[in-house]
Amino acid sequence: MEHQPSVQAETRDLPPVDGWRRVERTGRARATCPCGLDTGMVPTSDAWGKATEHDVATSS
């Protein structure tokens, strides 16, 4: 199985300004991999850490 961990940041909508949609990051993210890794929503730094650890562990 090929491992391709990725991190998806959570965002939330803000009120529009002058007709422009606005979003902001919530500080949470999820790390996933096709092999089944799924951290659920955790602090962004934790998601990046898990994705990096997973990539290093599966590259050996």
C-alpha positions as CSV (number, residue, x, y, z in Angstrom):
1,M,0.0,0.0,0.0
2,E,1.2,3.5,-0.8
3,H,1.3,5.9,2.0
4,Q,0.5,9.5,1.3
5,P,-0.2,11.3,4.6
6,S,-1.9,14.7,4.3
7,V,-3.1,17.4,6.6
8,Q,-6.4,19.2,6.2
9,A,-6.9,22.4,8.2
10,E,-10.3,23.2,9.6
11,T,-11.8,26.6,8.7
12,R,-14.8,28.6,9.7
13,D,-16.7,31.2,7.8
14,L,-16.6,34.9,8.9
15,P,-19.1,37.5,8.0
16,P,-18.5,38.8,4.4
17,V,-17.0,42.2,3.9
18,D,-17.9,44.2,0.8
19,G,-19.4,41.1,-0.7
20,W,-16.2,39.0,-0.3
21,R,-16.4,35.7,1.5
22,R,-14.0,35.4,4.4
23,V,-12.7,32.4,6.3
24,E,-10.2,31.8,9.2
25,R,-8.4,28.8,10.4
26,T,-9.6,27.4,13.7
27,G,-6.2,26.1,14.8
28,R,-7.4,22.5,14.4
29,A,-6.6,20.0,11.6
30,R,-6.8,16.3,10.7
31,A,-4.0,14.1,9.4
32,T,-5.1,11.2,7.2
33,C,-3.5,8.6,5.0
34,P,-5.0,6.1,2.5
35,C,-3.8,3.2,4.8
36,G,-6.3,4.2,7.5
37,L,-4.5,6.8,9.6
38,D,-7.0,9.4,10.8
39,T,-6.2,11.6,13.8
40,G,-9.6,13.3,13.9
41,M,-9.6,17.0,14.6
42,V,-6.6,17.8,16.8
43,P,-4.4,21.0,17.2
44,T,-2.7,21.7,13.9
45,S,0.8,21.2,15.2
46,D,-0.2,17.7,16.5
47,A,-1.7,16.8,13.1
48,W,1.5,17.9,11.3
49,G,3.5,15.9,13.8
50,K,1.5,12.7,13.3
51,A,1.6,13.0,9.5
52,T,5.4,13.6,9.6
53,E,6.0,10.7,12.1
54,H,3.8,8.4,9.9
55,D,5.6,9.4,6.7
56,V,9.0,8.7,8.3
57,A,7.9,5.4,9.9
58,T,6.5,4.1,6.6
59,S,9.5,5.2,4.5
60,S,11.9,2.9,6.3
